[in-house]
């Protein structure tokens, strides 16, 4: 018997969340023998629901919400012996994983086009004791993302991140980091480090064009900036896509890394939400999940 669990964040998608939820339930019930609905009320609920589904041997789980909710769903099943097939319906501000998988960003269209016969392998990343599906960001811009007010995200969408990031760039601060990438140690000074699993970061869909959801690699990018003008010079490289190191950015493909700093209290941003303080250890889990796609 194929059973499924649908985990919904009711606060995502505004007033239409309930309507999308009903459409998703109808879609799932047409294919699965039974479907259980779980509604999140607070941070961490989606982790617990998906962990429960894994332990109870559900065939599949589906998450409806933004990148943060999708991240929680993945964290719940990532370290389980039985990992249900994973699917999601995007209701968030950025929806990076949906962009990478070429899913419709309109929730109703994504529900309609979800295929239960088409799946892909999905790499996920591990950072300390947590998991991520898209990006880790460290430094000035990530700090500004952590400070974005939820109401501004709702009002301005991904533009809210750009506005906050630009404000912080003006007061640019470069940090000293100690980095070990696949056993090669180096010290770097930069305002911003990005570690990507996919090509879409913050809604910019070609920032790391070579990154694939199933390439078994992580992609390390940092800006070679000491001043605000250095940061400005690096922006074109980010906008057009980072293929290799140049005079403005450095790029490495890797499987495991550790990052530390002397800066006190510097936290990372993981899939759009605030994460651990440095130091961190990061690694990739190749083809760790089976994910449903759209046709």
C-alpha positions in Angstrom: 0.0 0.0 0.0 1.3 3.4 -1.0 0.7 6.0 1.7 1.7 9.6 1.8 1.9 12.5 4.3 1.3 16.1 3.2 2.9 18.7 5.5 1.5 22.2 5.1 2.8 25.5 6.4 -0.5 27.5 6.6 1.3 30.8 6.9 2.9 30.4 3.5 1.1 31.6 0.4 -1.1 34.1 2.1 -4.9 33.6 2.3 -4.8 31.1 -0.6 -2.8 28.4 1.4 -6.0 26.6 2.4 -7.2 26.4 -1.2 -3.9 25.1 -2.4 -3.9 22.6 0.4 -7.3 21.2 -0.7 -6.1 21.0 -4.3 -3.0 19.1 -3.3 -4.9 16.7 -1.1 -7.2 15.9 -4.1 -4.2 15.3 -6.4 -2.5 13.0 -3.9 -5.6 11.0 -3.0 -6.1 10.2 -6.7 -2.8 8.3 -6.7 -2.0 7.2 -3.1 -4.0 4.7 -1.1 -4.1 7.0 1.9 -2.9 10.5 2.6 -2.4 12.1 6.0 -2.5 15.9 6.4 -0.3 17.7 9.0 -0.4 21.4 9.6 2.6 23.2 11.1 2.2 25.7 13.9 5.7 26.6 14.8 9.3 26.3 13.6 10.5 22.7 13.8 7.1 21.1 13.2 7.8 20.0 9.7 11.0 18.3 10.9 9.1 16.3 13.5 6.3 15.4 11.0 8.7 14.2 8.3 10.7 12.3 10.9 7.6 10.6 12.0 6.7 9.6 8.4 10.1 8.1 8.0 10.0 6.1 11.2 6.5 4.8 10.3 7.7 3.7 6.8 5.5 6.1 4.7 6.1 5.7 1.0 6.2 9.4 0.3 6.1 12.8 2.0 5.1 16.1 0.5 5.8 19.6 1.9 3.8 22.7 1.0 5.5 26.0 2.0 8.6 28.1 1.4 12.3 27.1 1.3 12.4 27.0 5.1 9.6 24.5 5.3 11.2 22.4 2.5 14.5 22.5 4.4 12.7 21.2 7.6 11.1 18.4 5.6 14.5 17.3 4.3 16.1 17.5 7.8 13.4 15.2 9.2 14.2 12.3 6.8 17.9 12.9 5.9 19.4 10.7 8.6 16.7 8.0 8.8 17.3 4.4 7.7 14.1 4.6 5.6 13.8 7.8 3.6 10.4 8.3 2.0 10.2 9.7 -1.5 10.1 13.5 -1.2 7.9 16.0 -3.0 7.0 19.6 -2.4 4.6 22.4 -3.6 6.2 25.9 -3.6 4.5 28.6 -1.6 7.5 30.7 -0.6 9.2 34.0 -1.5 12.2 32.6 -3.4 11.6 28.8 -4.0 15.1 28.0 -5.1 14.7 24.2 -5.3 11.6 24.6 -7.4 13.6 26.9 -9.8 16.4 24.3 -10.1 14.0 21.5 -10.8 12.1 23.6 -13.4 8.9 23.4 -11.4 6.2 26.0 -12.0 6.4 28.7 -9.3 2.6 29.1 -9.4 1.4 26.7 -6.7 -1.8 25.6 -8.6 0.2 24.8 -11.7 2.8 23.0 -9.7 0.1 20.8 -8.1 -1.5 20.1 -11.5 1.8 19.1 -13.1 3.3 17.1 -10.3 4.2 13.6 -11.6 4.3 10.6 -9.3 5.8 8.5 -12.0 8.8 10.8 -12.6 11.6 11.1 -9.9 15.1 12.3 -9.7 18.1 11.8 -7.4 18.8 14.7 -5.1 22.1 15.6 -3.4 21.8 17.2 0.0 24.4 18.9 2.1 25.3 18.4 5.7 26.5 21.3 7.9 27.5 20.3 11.4 24.4 18.3 12.6 21.9 19.8 10.1 21.1 19.4 6.4 20.4 21.7 3.5 19.3 21.5 -0.1 20.5 24.7 -1.6 23.0 27.1 -0.1 25.1 28.2 2.9 26.0 31.8 3.0 28.5 33.5 5.3 29.5 37.1 5.9 28.1 40.6 5.2 25.3 39.8 2.7 24.1 36.7 4.6 24.0 38.7 7.9 21.7 41.2 6.1 19.5 38.3 4.9 19.2 37.1 8.5 18.0 40.6 9.4 15.2 40.8 6.8 11.8 41.3 8.5 9.2 38.6 7.5 6.7 41.3 6.7 9.2 42.8 4.2 9.7 39.4 2.6 5.9 39.1 2.1 5.6 42.7 0.7 8.7 42.8 -1.5 9.5 39.2 -2.2 13.2 38.4 -3.0 13.7 42.2 -3.6 13.7 42.5 0.2 16.9 40.5 0.4 18.5 42.7 -2.3 17.5 45.9 -0.5 18.9 44.7 2.8 22.0 43.3 1.2 22.8 46.6 -0.6 22.4 48.6 2.7 24.9 46.3 4.3 27.3 46.3 1.4 27.8 50.1 1.8 29.2 49.4 5.3 31.2 46.5 3.9 33.2 44.4 6.3 35.7 41.8 5.3 36.3 38.8 7.6 39.3 36.6 8.0 38.5 32.9 7.5 40.5 29.7 7.9 39.3 27.3 5.3 40.1 23.6 4.6 38.7 22.4 1.3 39.2 18.7 0.6 42.3 18.8 2.7 43.8 22.0 1.2 44.2 24.6 3.9 44.2 28.4 3.2 43.4 31.7 4.8 41.1 34.1 3.0 39.7 37.6 3.6 36.3 38.3 2.2 32.9 39.9 2.9 30.9 36.9 1.6 31.2 33.1 1.1 28.6 31.1 -0.7 28.5 27.3 -0.7 26.0 26.0 -3.2 24.5 22.7 -4.1 22.5 24.0 -7.0 22.7 26.8 -9.6 19.9 28.9 -8.1 20.7 31.0 -5.1 18.4 33.6 -3.7 16.2 33.4 -6.8 19.2 34.1 -9.1 19.0 31.0 -11.3 22.5 31.0 -13.0 24.7 32.2 -10.2 26.6 28.8 -10.2 25.7 27.5 -13.7 27.7 24.3 -13.4 26.1 23.1 -10.2 23.6 20.3 -10.6 21.2 18.7 -8.2 22.9 15.3 -8.6 26.5 16.0 -9.4 27.7 14.8 -6.0 29.6 18.1 -5.4 29.5 21.3 -3.4 30.4 24.7 -5.0 32.5 27.2 -3.0 32.5 30.9 -4.1 33.9 33.9 -2.3 34.3 37.5 -3.2 37.8 38.9 -3.4 36.8 42.1 -1.8 38.5 44.3 0.8 36.4 47.4 0.2 32.9 48.4 -1.0 34.2 49.1 -4.5 35.8 45.6 -4.6 32.3 44.2 -3.8 30.7 46.3 -6.5 33.3 45.0 -9.0 32.4 41.4 -8.1 28.7 41.8 -8.8 28.9 41.3 -12.6 30.6 38.0 -12.1 27.7 36.9 -9.8 25.0 38.2 -12.2 26.5 36.5 -15.3 27.4 33.3 -13.5 30.5 32.0 -11.8 32.3 29.4 -14.0 35.9 29.8 -12.7 38.0 32.0 -10.4 38.8 35.4 -11.7 40.2 38.7 -10.3 36.9 39.4 -8.5 35.7 36.0 -7.2 37.2 32.6 -6.3 35.5 29.3 -7.2 36.2 25.8 -6.1 34.3 22.5 -6.5 34.6 20.2 -3.5 33.1 17.4 -1.3 34.1 18.4 2.2 35.3 21.5 3.9 35.7 23.2 7.3 35.5 27.0 7.9 36.4 29.0 11.0 37.0 32.6 11.9 38.3 34.7 14.7 35.2 36.9 14.4 33.0 36.3 17.5 29.3 35.4 16.9 29.4 35.2 13.1 26.5 33.0 12.1 25.7 31.3 8.8 22.6 31.4 6.7 21.2 28.1 5.6 18.6 27.9 2.8 17.4 31.4 3.7 17.3 31.0 7.5 19.8 31.7 10.2 22.0 28.7 11.1 24.9 27.9 13.4 27.8 30.1 14.5 31.2 29.3 13.0 33.2 27.1 12.9 31.3 24.7 10.6 32.1 21.4 8.8 30.3 21.0 5.4 29.9 17.9 3.3 27.8 16.5 0.4 25.6 13.4 0.5 25.3 12.4 -3.1 21.9 11.2 -4.5 20.7 10.9 -0.9 17.0 11.5 -1.6 14.5 10.5 -4.3 12.4 13.5 -5.3 9.3 13.9 -7.4 9.4 16.3 -10.3 6.8 17.9 -12.6 6.1 16.9 -16.2 
